[in-house]
Amino acid sequence: MSAIAYLVFAYKNPQVLKRAIGTLSSGDSAFFIHIDQKTSIEQFSCIRGENVFFSEKRVPVYWSEFSGIEAILLLIRQALESSQRCDYFVLLSGSDYPLRSGKYIRAFLEANRGLEFISLVKMPAPGKPIYRINTLRFPSDKPVRRIAVRALAKLGLAQRDYKKYLAELEPFSGSTWWALSRDACEYILRFMESNRHVERYFRNTFAPEESFFQTILGNSAFRSQIRRNLVYEDWSARGAHPAMIGNQHLALFEVQDKVCVDDMYGRGEVLFARKFFDGGLDLLQRVDDMIERKERL
């Protein structure tokens, strides 16, 4: 059976995360958690366990900036260096919750060993315009440059041509969340060591967590093994963030034995959903009851 490293980067909802760990803990699963440096880690003191490891090094994470990639890379390296050798690395946020048990998810990954679950499409695509990576954007820790470049961008004067910087690499984009094999994660780190210019370019793009890993793997031998990711998100409102999970979503999940989605990333089963929050723990109980019913069948 596959041993799983769950990589979680969070800044709130400690009760959701605590319950998710309880539901997912199975066999050799381990949890590597990065708490945003801007957040007091004390609120997560309720989370403990022999299979739970918090990142000692923490970075301040800002929405749609490269700091999110930095946090994810910290988690990948921590999991790879762990004495517990995991076969799959599953990236989640602190507001995600499983739709099936840890045992079911381990069996699913074992049955699909060799596949990489990361949603991606070649850019440009619906909702993934090329200007996301062609428009220069500075991070929050460089406020003067950030403000100046924003003003230039409104005038169309902050444009780059990715082809000049990425050479033969074709740009891909998708969703932040993924479940990747150990081999794929090791490849990402090796690629970064040999291609520093790619990291430098994506440091100054919008939402790099939706294109950085996707571009690396989309231009690799792993591409033929890629399938859509395993996380359900409701973007029907077409806002900047997905909808919170509510009773209407649970009703949809409950009537399906396997919760499947079909969109521009392809058709496939989803094993997690986001977004939940600490003020809606009654929904988590409803999910737990659903999981128990389904796995009695």
C-alpha positions as CSV (number, residue, x, y, z in Angstrom):
1,M,0.0,0.0,0.0
2,S,1.2,3.5,-0.8
3,A,2.6,5.6,2.1
4,I,1.4,9.2,1.8
5,A,2.9,12.5,2.8
6,Y,0.2,15.1,3.2
7,L,1.7,18.5,2.7
8,V,-0.4,21.2,4.3
9,F,0.1,24.9,4.2
10,A,-2.3,26.8,6.4
11,Y,-3.0,30.0,8.3
12,K,-6.4,29.4,9.9
13,N,-9.0,26.8,10.7
14,P,-7.0,24.6,13.1
15,Q,-10.1,22.6,14.0
16,V,-10.7,21.7,10.4
17,L,-7.1,20.6,10.0
18,K,-7.2,18.6,13.3
19,R,-10.2,16.7,12.1
20,A,-8.8,16.1,8.6
21,I,-5.7,14.6,10.1
22,G,-7.8,12.3,12.2
23,T,-9.8,11.2,9.2
24,L,-6.8,10.7,6.9
25,S,-4.4,9.0,9.4
26,S,-4.0,5.5,8.1
27,G,-1.1,3.2,7.8
28,D,2.1,5.0,7.1
29,S,0.6,8.4,6.4
30,A,2.5,11.5,7.7
31,F,1.5,15.2,7.8
32,F,4.0,18.0,7.1
33,I,2.5,21.3,8.0
34,H,3.6,24.9,7.2
35,I,1.9,27.7,9.1
36,D,2.1,31.1,7.6
37,Q,4.7,33.2,9.4
38,K,2.1,36.0,9.8
39,T,-0.1,33.7,11.8
40,S,0.4,32.8,15.5
41,I,1.3,29.1,15.6
42,E,-0.2,28.8,19.1
43,Q,-3.7,28.4,17.6
44,F,-2.5,25.1,16.1
45,S,-1.2,23.8,19.4
46,C,-4.2,21.4,19.5
47,I,-2.7,19.4,16.6
48,R,-0.2,16.8,17.8
49,G,0.8,13.3,16.8
50,E,3.7,11.0,16.1
51,N,3.0,11.4,12.4
52,V,2.6,15.2,12.5
53,F,5.6,17.5,11.7
54,F,5.4,21.3,11.6
55,S,7.9,23.2,9.5
56,E,10.5,24.9,11.8
57,K,11.3,27.3,9.0
58,R,8.3,29.5,8.1
59,V,7.7,32.1,5.5
60,P,5.1,34.9,5.3
61,V,2.7,33.8,2.5
62,Y,0.9,36.3,0.4
63,W,-2.0,35.6,-1.9
64,S,-1.0,34.8,-5.5
65,E,2.7,35.4,-4.9
66,F,5.8,33.2,-5.1
67,S,5.9,33.0,-1.3
68,G,3.3,30.2,-1.7
69,I,5.7,28.3,-3.8
70,E,8.5,28.8,-1.2
71,A,6.2,27.3,1.5
72,I,5.3,24.3,-0.7
73,L,9.0,23.7,-1.5
74,L,9.8,23.7,2.2
75,L,7.2,21.0,2.7
76,I,8.4,18.9,-0.3
77,R,12.0,19.0,1.0
78,Q,11.0,18.2,4.6
79,A,8.9,15.2,3.4
80,L,11.7,13.9,1.1
81,E,14.3,14.2,3.9
82,S,12.0,12.4,6.4
83,S,13.0,8.9,7.6
84,Q,9.5,7.8,6.6
85,R,9.8,7.1,2.9
86,C,6.5,8.2,1.3
87,D,5.4,7.2,-2.2
88,Y,2.9,10.0,-2.8
89,F,2.9,13.7,-1.8
90,V,-0.5,15.2,-1.5
91,L,-0.7,19.0,-1.3
92,L,-3.6,20.5,0.6
93,S,-4.6,23.7,2.3
94,G,-5.8,24.1,5.9
95,S,-9.4,24.4,4.7
96,D,-9.5,21.1,2.8
97,Y,-11.3,18.0,4.0
98,P,-11.3,14.5,2.7
99,L,-14.4,13.0,1.1
100,R,-13.2,9.4,1.7
101,S,-11.2,7.7,4.5
102,G,-7.4,7.6,4.6
103,K,-7.6,3.9,3.9
104,Y,-9.6,4.5,0.7
105,I,-7.3,7.2,-0.5
106,R,-4.2,4.9,0.1
107,A,-5.9,2.2,-1.9
108,F,-6.8,4.7,-4.7
109,L,-3.2,5.9,-5.0
110,E,-1.9,2.3,-5.0
111,A,-4.3,1.3,-7.8
112,N,-3.2,4.4,-9.8
113,R,0.5,4.1,-9.0
114,G,2.5,5.8,-11.7
115,L,0.0,8.6,-12.4
116,E,0.4,12.2,-11.4
117,F,-2.7,14.1,-10.2
118,I,-2.2,17.7,-11.1
119,S,-4.7,19.7,-13.2
120,L,-3.1,21.5,-16.1
121,V,-3.8,23.0,-19.5
122,K,-1.6,24.7,-22.0
123,M,-1.7,28.5,-21.8
124,P,-3.6,30.4,-22.9
125,A,-6.8,28.7,-21.8
126,P,-10.2,29.7,-20.3
127,G,-9.4,31.5,-17.1
128,K,-5.7,31.1,-17.7
129,P,-4.7,34.1,-20.0
130,I,-1.1,34.4,-21.0
131,Y,-0.8,37.8,-19.4
132,R,-0.7,36.1,-16.0
133,I,2.9,35.2,-16.7
134,N,3.8,37.9,-19.2
135,T,2.9,40.8,-17.0
136,L,5.7,41.7,-14.6
137,R,4.5,41.7,-11.0
138,F,6.7,42.3,-7.9
139,P,5.9,40.7,-4.5
140,S,4.7,42.4,-1.4
141,D,8.2,42.5,0.2
142,K,9.2,45.0,-2.6
143,P,6.4,47.6,-2.1
144,V,8.0,50.5,-4.0
145,R,8.7,48.4,-7.1
146,R,5.3,46.7,-6.8
147,I,3.4,50.0,-6.8
148,A,5.5,51.3,-9.7
149,V,5.0,48.2,-11.9
150,R,1.3,48.1,-11.2
151,A,1.0,51.7,-12.6
152,L,3.1,50.7,-15.6
153,A,1.0,47.6,-16.1
154,K,-2.2,49.7,-16.4
155,L,-0.5,51.5,-19.3
156,G,0.6,48.2,-20.9
157,L,4.3,48.9,-20.1
158,A,5.1,46.0,-17.8
159,Q,5.0,43.2,-20.4
160,R,7.5,40.5,-21.0
161,D,7.6,37.7,-23.5
162,Y,7.9,34.3,-21.8
163,K,9.6,32.8,-24.8
164,K,12.6,35.1,-24.3
165,Y,13.0,33.9,-20.7
166,L,11.7,30.3,-20.7
167,A,13.2,29.3,-24.1
168,E,11.7,26.1,-25.3
169,L,9.4,25.6,-22.3
170,E,5.7,25.8,-23.1
171,P,3.7,27.5,-20.3
172,F,1.0,25.4,-18.5
173,S,-1.4,26.4,-15.8
174,G,-4.0,24.7,-13.6
175,S,-5.0,24.4,-10.0
176,T,-2.7,24.8,-7.0
177,W,-3.5,21.4,-5.4
178,W,-2.0,18.1,-6.5
179,A,-1.0,14.6,-5.6
180,L,2.4,13.7,-7.0
181,S,4.7,10.7,-6.9
182,R,8.0,10.8,-5.0
183,D,9.7,10.6,-8.4
184,A,7.9,13.7,-9.7
185,C,8.7,15.7,-6.6
186,E,12.4,14.8,-6.8
187,Y,12.4,15.7,-10.5
188,I,10.9,19.2,-9.7
189,L,13.8,19.9,-7.3
190,R,16.5,18.6,-9.8
191,F,14.9,20.7,-12.5
192,M,15.1,23.8,-10.3
193,E,18.7,23.2,-9.5
194,S,19.5,23.0,-13.2
195,N,17.2,25.8,-14.4
196,R,17.5,28.7,-12.0
197,H,16.2,31.1,-14.7
198,V,12.7,29.5,-14.5
199,E,12.4,30.2,-10.8
200,R,13.6,33.8,-11.3
201,Y,11.0,34.3,-14.0
202,F,8.0,32.9,-12.0
203,R,9.0,34.9,-8.9
204,N,7.5,38.0,-10.7
205,T,4.3,36.5,-12.1
206,F,0.7,36.4,-10.8
207,A,-0.5,33.2,-9.1
208,P,2.7,31.2,-9.8
209,E,1.3,28.3,-7.6
210,E,-1.0,27.7,-10.6
211,S,1.7,27.6,-13.2
212,F,5.2,26.9,-11.8
213,F,4.9,23.2,-11.0
214,Q,2.5,22.8,-14.0
215,T,5.0,24.2,-16.4
216,I,7.9,22.1,-15.1
217,L,5.9,18.8,-15.3
218,G,4.1,19.7,-18.5
219,N,7.4,19.9,-20.2
220,S,8.7,16.7,-18.8
221,A,8.3,12.9,-19.4
222,F,5.7,12.9,-16.7
223,R,3.2,14.7,-18.9
224,S,1.8,11.5,-20.3
225,Q,1.1,10.3,-16.8
226,I,-0.8,13.4,-15.7
227,R,-4.5,13.3,-14.7
228,R,-6.7,16.0,-13.2
229,N,-6.2,16.7,-9.5
230,L,-8.2,15.2,-6.6
231,V,-9.7,18.3,-5.0
232,Y,-13.3,19.5,-5.6
233,E,-13.7,23.3,-5.8
234,D,-16.8,25.3,-6.7
235,W,-15.9,28.2,-9.0
236,S,-19.4,28.7,-10.3
237,A,-19.6,32.3,-9.0
238,R,-16.5,33.1,-11.0
239,G,-14.9,35.1,-8.2
240,A,-11.3,35.4,-7.0
241,H,-11.9,32.4,-4.6
242,P,-14.0,29.2,-4.7
243,A,-17.3,29.0,-2.8
244,M,-17.4,27.8,0.7
245,I,-18.7,24.2,1.0
246,G,-22.3,24.1,2.1
247,N,-25.2,21.8,2.5
248,Q,-26.0,21.9,-1.2
249,H,-22.5,20.6,-2.0
250,L,-22.9,17.8,0.6
251,A,-26.2,16.8,-1.0
252,L,-24.3,16.4,-4.3
253,F,-21.5,14.4,-2.7
254,E,-23.9,12.1,-0.8
255,V,-25.8,10.8,-3.8
256,Q,-22.6,9.7,-5.6
257,D,-20.7,6.6,-4.6
258,K,-17.6,8.1,-6.2
259,V,-17.7,11.9,-6.4
260,C,-16.5,12.8,-10.0
261,V,-16.1,16.0,-11.8
262,D,-15.7,16.7,-15.5
263,D,-14.2,20.1,-16.7
264,M,-11.4,21.4,-18.9
265,Y,-8.9,19.4,-16.9
266,G,-10.7,16.2,-17.7
267,R,-13.0,13.7,-15.9
268,G,-12.0,12.0,-12.7
269,E,-12.8,11.2,-9.1
270,V,-12.2,13.7,-6.4
271,L,-11.1,12.7,-2.9
272,F,-11.0,16.1,-1.1
273,A,-13.1,19.3,-1.1
274,R,-12.5,22.9,-0.2
275,K,-13.3,25.3,1.4
276,F,-14.4,24.4,4.9
277,F,-14.0,26.6,8.0
278,D,-13.9,26.2,11.8
279,G,-17.4,27.8,12.1
280,G,-19.0,25.0,10.1
281,L,-17.8,21.9,12.0
282,D,-21.4,20.4,11.7
283,L,-20.6,20.0,8.0
284,L,-17.5,18.0,8.8
285,Q,-19.6,15.6,10.9
286,R,-22.0,15.2,7.9
287,V,-19.0,14.4,5.7
288,D,-17.7,11.9,8.3
289,D,-21.1,10.2,8.4
290,M,-21.1,10.0,4.6
291,I,-17.7,8.4,4.5
292,E,-18.8,5.8,7.0
293,R,-21.9,5.0,5.1
294,K,-20.1,4.7,1.8
295,E,-17.4,2.4,3.1
296,R,-19.9,0.1,4.7
297,L,-21.3,-0.7,1.3
